[in-house]
Amino acid sequence: MNPSAPASATAIDQARQKLDAHTVETVAWHFHESTGCPFWLEKKAKLKFDPLTEIHCFEDLKKFDPFEDEWLRGGPVTRWVPKGLVGKPVYVFETGGTTGIPKSRIAMEDFRTDYSLFSDTLPDKYFPPGSNWLMLGPSGPRRLRLAVEHLAQHRGGICFCIDLDPRWVIKLIKKGWMEHLKEYKKHCIDQAISILGAGHDVKCMFGTPKLIEALCLELEERGTTLGEMGITGIFSGGTEFTPQWTKFCVEELFGGPPEESGIYMTPTYGNTLMGLACSELVTKDNGYKITYHAPQPRAVIEVVDFDDTDRLVDFGETGRVKLTTLTPEFFVPGFLERDEGEREPPCEQYPWDGVSGVRPFSRLADSTTVGVY
């Protein structure tokens, strides 16, 4: 199997049928009086159609108005808890708060399910089962921290976390306190190096691009490398994950591709609402191009026209990222992300659309502070 080879028409059709069936099932769950959540049951009375009888496929979700950012800001967060799941332990995860009051969502098992599925894509050679992990990323009310911890546990290891508040990083940037920012980054890297040097047999890690680079450079200052510290597998994500940075990271910071350096890195694109989109294989041969595919049918990424957000752009064209979340815990139709990118065709491993070149949405970029990502 060549994972990045074009998907067959049969595979694409089967994936679409699975998505259509999953869509109907998810909508029925969230809008039925016995299982739905208060938010959607209240919205149902204001809709011009009946979701229980008029949603027959994924395309029918266009009948909903675009999902509004503000619906996820503020409380009570319990309005999102489906009646069918009442009584189960509930987590609340927040976004980084780059644009005012943080968006929040409830979760029960979604983060575990998403990362268990992601685990199946990791090569055991570089992410050895039973290995311990370092979580070099945001802590606090972020989905990512618990998700990486679950990933480590799912693979039979233990996760070591640092303390990192991305909201403080954003404040430092907005105030122009760059010396403070430099010291805070050093504080985070010092924590990571202390863990790596403490004899915990950490072989795998999560890190954002900026923090991975800072860690490698600090280790170089101390006369060692990431490989010498025992790291063999890196899972990373963030909008600053570009082909240029990946090339620099693999060739300069790691010392070559996995077969030479012994370090394998897989880019991902994820957030609190979607879960985790996996990338096609990224190599020197394909110019370190990074193409992501959402975890269908649990989440769907579409690349749409900037002005007509119901219209997909052509393959290779640039558009805004539109996300739909479809799980029993959470239903979000047509959420317009603060990202843009190029639409990519289905591949053998992921027989549905992908997106490459993910970056902050150009029309909103001036108001977005990326911070540690």
Secondary structure by P-SEA (a helix, b strand, c coil): ccccccccaaaaaaaaaaaaaaaaaaaaaacccccccaaaaaaaaaccccccccccccccccccccccccccccccccccccccccccbbbbbbcccccccccccccccaaaaaaaaaaaacccccccccbbbbbcccccccaaaaaaaaaaaaacbbbbbbbbbaaaaaaaaaacaaaaaaaaaaaaaaaaaaaaacccccccccccaaaaaaaaaaaaaaccccccccccbbbbccccccaaaaaaaaccccccccccccbbbbbbbcccccccccccccccccccbbbbbcccccbbbbbcccccccccccccbbbbbbbbbbccccccccccccbbbbbbcccccccbbbbcccccccccccccccccc
